């Protein structure tokens, strides 16, 4: 079947083992990043920088 479809045999196996298509498309949860504790601060700084760029220099 894989050869006829031009797909890797592991891809075909993955789909044939799955009971629903959602099982195949489900992604594993994202691993925490080292920057996660700082995300609020970084977002705040980015917002401040973008606001400062749009102000009149006068």
Backbone as ProteinMPNN parsed JSONL, in Angstrom:
{"seq_chain_A": "XXXXXXXXXXXXXXXXXXXXXXXXXXXXXXXXXXXXXXXXXXXXXXXXXXXXXXXXXX", "coords_chain_A": {"N_chain_A": [[0.824, -1.19, 0.0], [1.913, 1.27, 0.829], [3.872, 1.691, -1.117], [2.3, 1.934, -3.412], [0.958, 4.298, -2.851], [3.012, 6.033, -2.671], [4.171, 6.688, -0.261], [5.975, 6.668, 2.866], [6.467, 3.584, 4.583], [6.161, 3.685, 7.335], [4.53, 5.889, 7.738], [2.124, 5.055, 6.582], [1.589, 2.887, 8.28], [1.196, 4.25, 10.692], [-1.191, 5.639, 10.191], [-2.939, 3.506, 9.697], [-3.021, 2.215, 12.138], [-4.293, 4.065, 13.756], [-7.369, 4.995, 15.295], [-8.966, 7.189, 14.838], [-8.734, 10.195, 12.818], [-7.861, 12.31, 14.352], [-6.133, 11.256, 16.218], [-3.813, 10.921, 14.789], [-3.085, 13.471, 14.025], [-2.693, 14.799, 16.369], [-0.615, 16.739, 18.424], [2.251, 16.477, 20.538], [2.392, 17.841, 23.903], [3.829, 21.094, 24.364], [7.191, 21.519, 25.342], [8.365, 23.04, 28.343], [9.953, 26.196, 28.137], [13.138, 27.735, 28.76], [12.775, 30.405, 28.887], [10.171, 30.808, 29.648], [9.433, 31.694, 32.356], [9.986, 34.387, 32.069], [8.35, 35.485, 30.136], [6.147, 37.292, 30.404], [7.415, 39.68, 31.181], [9.109, 40.073, 28.961], [7.201, 40.431, 26.931], [6.021, 42.787, 27.815], [8.189, 44.585, 27.58], [8.553, 44.496, 24.81], [6.134, 45.588, 23.949], [6.408, 48.177, 24.996], [8.626, 49.09, 23.536], [7.627, 49.049, 20.905], [5.649, 50.95, 21.109], [7.128, 53.241, 21.689], [8.496, 53.607, 19.298], [6.547, 54.558, 17.597], [5.844, 57.045, 18.465], [5.803, 60.679, 18.227], [8.831, 62.366, 17.552], [9.122, 64.948, 18.376]], "CA_chain_A": [[0.0, 0.0, 0.0], [2.786, 2.431, 0.906], [4.512, 1.874, -2.414], [1.283, 2.413, -4.358], [0.625, 5.681, -2.519], [4.221, 6.849, -2.699], [4.411, 7.138, 1.106], [6.816, 5.817, 3.69], [5.679, 2.524, 5.223], [5.84, 4.088, 8.708], [3.383, 6.798, 7.653], [0.94, 4.222, 6.341], [1.346, 2.142, 9.519], [0.659, 5.183, 11.685], [-2.59, 5.912, 9.87], [-3.761, 2.302, 9.81], [-3.183, 1.9, 13.57], [-5.128, 5.08, 14.402], [-8.821, 4.785, 15.245], [-9.531, 8.417, 14.266], [-7.702, 11.057, 12.234], [-7.342, 13.193, 15.387], [-5.005, 10.585, 16.855], [-2.624, 11.088, 13.955], [-2.715, 14.88, 13.94], [-2.457, 15.336, 17.703], [0.779, 17.052, 18.713], [2.576, 16.367, 21.956], [2.438, 19.143, 24.558], [5.081, 21.832, 24.218], [8.079, 21.471, 26.5], [8.59, 24.376, 28.889], [11.162, 26.866, 27.694], [13.885, 28.434, 29.811], [12.288, 31.781, 28.912], [8.784, 30.859, 30.106], [9.221, 32.571, 33.511], [10.23, 35.786, 31.694], [7.528, 35.861, 28.989], [5.365, 38.5, 30.681], [8.35, 40.811, 31.146], [9.546, 40.271, 27.579], [6.074, 40.985, 26.19], [5.886, 44.173, 28.261], [9.268, 45.356, 26.954], [8.281, 44.581, 23.381], [5.04, 46.548, 23.799], [6.964, 49.506, 25.252], [9.487, 49.446, 22.408], [6.838, 49.335, 19.71], [4.953, 52.211, 21.371], [8.127, 54.308, 21.584], [8.846, 53.787, 17.893], [5.458, 55.212, 16.885], [5.604, 58.379, 19.021], [6.454, 61.779, 17.529], [10.094, 62.712, 18.197], [9.112, 66.372, 18.744]], "C_chain_A": [[0.872, 1.259, 0.0], [3.43, 2.726, -0.444], [3.531, 2.433, -3.436], [0.95, 3.88, -4.116], [1.828, 6.611, -2.576], [4.55, 7.424, -1.323], [5.352, 6.176, 1.812], [5.954, 4.773, 4.397], [5.315, 2.876, 6.666], [4.648, 5.04, 8.744], [2.098, 6.009, 7.477], [0.598, 3.441, 7.605], [0.712, 3.028, 10.584], [-0.826, 5.432, 11.439], [-3.469, 4.67, 10.015], [-3.969, 1.895, 11.267], [-4.154, 2.849, 14.26], [-6.607, 4.756, 14.242], [-9.529, 5.995, 14.633], [-8.399, 9.255, 13.69], [-7.099, 11.993, 13.273], [-6.143, 12.569, 16.109], [-3.714, 10.813, 16.083], [-2.157, 12.541, 13.974], [-2.419, 15.502, 15.295], [-0.965, 15.561, 17.927], [1.046, 16.881, 20.199], [2.624, 17.757, 22.598], [3.823, 19.773, 24.43], [5.896, 21.727, 25.502], [8.243, 22.892, 27.046], [9.94, 24.92, 28.42], [11.855, 27.508, 28.895], [13.392, 29.876, 29.943], [10.86, 31.906, 29.435], [8.578, 31.752, 31.336], [9.331, 34.062, 33.171], [9.279, 36.295, 30.616], [6.711, 37.128, 29.223], [6.243, 39.742, 30.594], [8.781, 41.106, 29.71], [8.432, 40.87, 26.723], [5.877, 42.456, 26.539], [6.951, 45.049, 27.603], [9.02, 45.523, 25.455], [7.168, 45.594, 23.119], [5.543, 47.971, 23.999], [7.82, 49.975, 24.082], [8.676, 49.792, 21.174], [6.055, 50.633, 19.881], [5.914, 53.387, 21.208], [8.504, 54.59, 20.138], [7.787, 54.581, 17.146], [5.142, 56.617, 17.434], [6.315, 59.426, 18.194], [7.732, 62.156, 18.269], [10.142, 64.168, 18.67], [8.939, 66.556, 20.171]], "O_chain_A": [[0.601, 2.204, -0.741], [3.519, 3.882, -0.859], [3.885, 3.302, -4.233], [0.69, 4.624, -5.062], [1.68, 7.833, -2.534], [5.13, 8.504, -1.217], [5.505, 5.023, 1.409], [4.818, 5.066, 4.77], [4.287, 2.427, 7.173], [3.847, 4.999, 9.678], [1.101, 6.271, 8.15], [-0.575, 3.345, 7.965], [-0.202, 2.603, 11.292], [-1.623, 5.434, 12.377], [-4.627, 4.779, 10.417], [-4.989, 1.291, 11.596], [-4.777, 2.473, 15.253], [-7.043, 4.3, 13.185], [-10.566, 5.849, 13.986], [-7.235, 9.05, 14.034], [-5.96, 12.434, 13.117], [-5.245, 13.282, 16.558], [-2.639, 10.89, 16.677], [-0.955, 12.806, 13.941], [-1.936, 16.633, 15.357], [-0.149, 14.68, 17.652], [0.163, 17.114, 21.024], [2.87, 18.745, 21.907], [4.841, 19.083, 24.394], [5.358, 21.833, 26.605], [8.257, 23.849, 26.271], [10.927, 24.191, 28.324], [11.224, 27.787, 29.914], [13.571, 30.5, 30.989], [10.388, 33.023, 29.647], [7.613, 32.515, 31.356], [8.823, 34.904, 33.911], [9.395, 37.452, 30.214], [6.596, 37.957, 28.321], [5.848, 40.744, 29.997], [8.812, 42.265, 29.295], [8.695, 41.726, 25.878], [5.599, 43.275, 25.663], [6.644, 46.139, 27.12], [9.262, 46.597, 24.905], [7.252, 46.373, 22.17], [5.154, 48.875, 23.261], [7.742, 51.137, 23.683], [9.011, 50.741, 20.466], [5.82, 51.344, 18.904], [5.542, 54.417, 20.646], [8.806, 55.735, 19.801], [8.104, 55.224, 16.145], [4.261, 57.298, 16.91], [7.309, 59.129, 17.531], [7.72, 62.256, 19.496], [11.116, 64.573, 19.305], [8.908, 67.691, 20.648]]}, "name": "protein", "num_of_chains": 1, "seq": "XXXXXXXXXXXXXXXXXXXXXXXXXXXXXXXXXXXXXXXXXXXXXXXXXXXXXXXXXX"}
